[in-house]
Amino acid sequence: MIQSTNITSAAATASLSTVNAKAHLKVEHSNDDTLIDGYVLAAEKEVESYTNRIMISTIFDLYLTDFPANGIVLPFSPVSAITSIKYYDTANVQQTWATANYHYNIYEEPCVIRYTSSKPAVYSGRSNSVVVNFTAGYANAAAIPAPLIQAIKLLLSDSYENRVDGNENGAKIRTSQMIMYPHRVFHNPLENQ
């Protein structure tokens, strides 16, 4: 089952403001603001990649070639909404699957969309026969668990202090992974089969 995702509406803000990032770094000038903001976003993406959690609310499309046999496992947490499930029927016409045909629990991690009726037949040969539109991420920076913000700060300070690739000081990266580990959402690579 081929699967891919696309961001349809990116997060409106970063998980750590420029002011908070500069306070953590003890930077009092504005010369590096753009650089610091870039490091914040890079650190945020690393935390998201490691934990399978989205820091700030983002809207995604998940593309599948067919409906998986045992339900659709969403790739990111926390899920706050599933807006629609669309599919291309056997005539290659896009349809919206009625919400009465499935259910989910946004507090389950990973979030699984389970079918309450038979899954519809899809047009074969399309890589995007099924499209799930969903929102994942925390509502705002204040809602992000403190250990994840701390991991972002550790990665930020490591990037700011060591502006080279492959620095020899991996201690902060290891510490950030230890902080993030309890917040990881694990996925089985075969779950959307």
SULFEN-V357578 format. One record per backbone hydrogen bond with DSSP energy under -0.5 kcal/mol. CO is the residue of the C=O (numbers start at 1). NH is the residue of the N-H. If there is no record, write none. Layout:
CO NH
CO NH
This chain:
2 65
4 63
6 8
6 61
9 59
17 21
18 22
19 23
20 24
21 25
22 26
22 27
26 28
30 33
32 36
33 37
34 38
35 39
36 40
37 41
38 42
39 43
40 44
41 45
42 46
43 47
44 48
45 49
46 50
47 51
48 52
48 53
51 185
52 77
54 138
55 138
58 136
59 8
59 9
60 134
61 6
61 63
62 132
63 4
64 130
66 68
68 71
71 73
72 74
72 113
77 54
78 137
81 83
81 135
84 133
85 97
86 131
87 89
87 95
88 123
89 92
93 89
95 87
95 97
98 101
99 102
101 116
101 117
103 114
105 108
106 79
111 74
112 114
113 72
114 103
123 126
126 129
129 88
130 64
131 86
131 133
132 62
132 134
133 83
133 84
134 60
135 80
135 81
136 58
138 57
140 143
140 144
141 144
145 148
145 149
146 150
147 151
148 152
149 153
150 154
151 155
152 156
153 157
154 158
155 159
156 160
157 161
158 162
161 163
162 164
164 167
168 170
170 174
171 175
172 176
173 177
174 178
175 179
176 180
177 181
178 182
180 183
181 184
184 186
187 189
188 191
190 193
